Amino acid sequence: MGKKKYITFHYKNRLLSKYIIKDEEILNKGNELILKGLRKNHSLKKIIIVMKGFVEAFHHRRINKLKVSSEDHMHFVASLLGLMKLKQLQEDEQTGYIITKYKSITKI
């Protein structure tokens, strides 16, 4: 069993999603989303448009403190990683993900 880590996802210089993970399997979500769309005979151009739209909508909801579901978080992660995989988003200091060590807090 691997050590726990945090993975945080940033978009337009905002922390939008954060998970505790044991392995880095979550990084495959973008590939899975792209393949799922292609298997349904959607064009790559259409898949990119939908992913960009979802990332923007999720960003809007988070900055305006609107409710988002855990399923929306996973779709955001998959869309963000998919766009990075297809080189539609550049990972930089404002957009991307960071994996850090997990520190548990002991309550006294």
C-alpha positions as CSV (number, residue, x, y, z in Angstrom):
1,M,0.0,0.0,0.0
2,G,1.4,3.4,-1.0
3,K,1.8,6.4,1.1
4,K,-1.1,8.9,1.0
5,K,-0.5,12.2,-0.9
6,Y,-2.5,15.3,-1.7
7,I,-3.2,16.2,-5.3
8,T,-4.5,19.7,-5.9
9,F,-5.8,21.1,-9.2
10,H,-5.4,24.8,-10.1
11,Y,-7.0,26.7,-12.9
12,K,-6.4,30.4,-13.6
13,N,-4.4,30.8,-10.4
14,R,-7.2,29.3,-8.2
15,L,-7.2,26.1,-6.2
16,L,-10.4,24.4,-7.5
17,S,-10.1,20.8,-6.4
18,K,-8.1,18.8,-3.9
19,Y,-8.0,15.0,-3.2
20,I,-6.2,12.6,-0.9
21,I,-4.7,9.8,-3.1
22,K,-2.8,6.6,-2.5
23,D,-1.5,6.2,-6.0
24,E,-1.4,8.4,-9.1
25,E,-4.2,6.6,-10.9
26,I,-6.3,9.8,-10.9
27,L,-3.9,11.2,-13.6
28,N,-5.4,8.7,-16.1
29,K,-8.8,10.3,-15.9
30,G,-8.1,12.7,-18.8
31,N,-7.1,9.8,-21.1
32,E,-10.2,7.9,-20.1
33,L,-12.5,10.8,-20.9
34,I,-10.9,11.3,-24.3
35,L,-11.2,7.6,-25.1
36,K,-14.8,7.5,-23.9
37,G,-15.7,10.3,-26.3
38,L,-13.9,8.8,-29.2
39,R,-15.6,5.4,-28.6
40,K,-18.9,7.2,-28.9
41,N,-17.8,8.5,-32.3
42,H,-17.4,12.1,-31.2
43,S,-14.8,14.1,-33.1
44,L,-11.7,15.3,-31.2
45,K,-12.7,18.9,-31.9
46,K,-16.1,18.4,-30.3
47,I,-14.5,16.6,-27.2
48,I,-12.1,19.6,-26.8
49,I,-15.0,22.1,-27.0
50,V,-17.0,20.2,-24.4
51,M,-14.0,19.8,-22.0
52,K,-13.2,23.5,-22.3
53,G,-16.8,24.5,-21.6
54,F,-17.0,22.3,-18.6
55,V,-13.7,23.6,-17.1
56,E,-14.9,27.2,-17.6
57,A,-18.3,26.4,-16.1
58,F,-16.8,24.7,-13.1
59,H,-14.3,27.6,-12.6
60,H,-17.3,30.0,-12.7
61,R,-19.2,28.0,-10.1
62,R,-16.2,27.7,-7.7
63,I,-15.2,31.4,-7.8
64,N,-18.9,32.4,-7.3
65,K,-19.2,29.9,-4.4
66,L,-22.0,28.0,-6.0
67,K,-22.6,24.4,-5.1
68,V,-20.7,21.7,-7.0
69,S,-21.0,17.9,-6.6
70,S,-18.2,15.4,-6.1
71,E,-19.1,14.1,-9.6
72,D,-18.5,17.6,-11.0
73,H,-15.1,17.6,-9.3
74,M,-14.1,14.4,-11.1
75,H,-15.4,15.7,-14.4
76,F,-13.4,18.9,-13.9
77,V,-10.3,16.8,-13.1
78,A,-10.8,14.6,-16.2
79,S,-11.4,17.6,-18.4
80,L,-8.5,19.6,-17.1
81,L,-6.1,16.6,-17.5
82,G,-7.6,15.8,-20.9
83,L,-7.0,19.3,-22.2
84,M,-3.4,19.2,-20.9
85,K,-2.9,15.9,-22.6
86,L,-4.2,17.3,-25.9
87,K,-2.0,20.4,-25.4
88,Q,-5.0,22.7,-25.3
89,L,-3.9,23.9,-21.8
90,Q,-0.4,24.6,-20.9
91,E,0.7,23.6,-17.4
92,D,2.3,26.6,-15.7
93,E,2.2,28.4,-12.4
94,Q,-1.5,29.3,-12.9
95,T,-2.9,26.1,-14.3
96,G,-2.1,22.4,-13.5
97,Y,-1.8,20.1,-10.6
98,I,0.6,19.6,-7.6
99,I,1.2,16.4,-5.7
100,T,2.4,16.8,-2.1
101,K,2.9,14.7,0.9
102,Y,0.0,14.0,3.1
103,K,0.3,15.0,6.8
104,S,-2.3,13.8,9.2
105,I,-3.2,16.1,12.0
106,T,-3.3,14.6,15.5
107,K,-6.0,16.0,17.7
108,I,-5.3,16.2,21.4
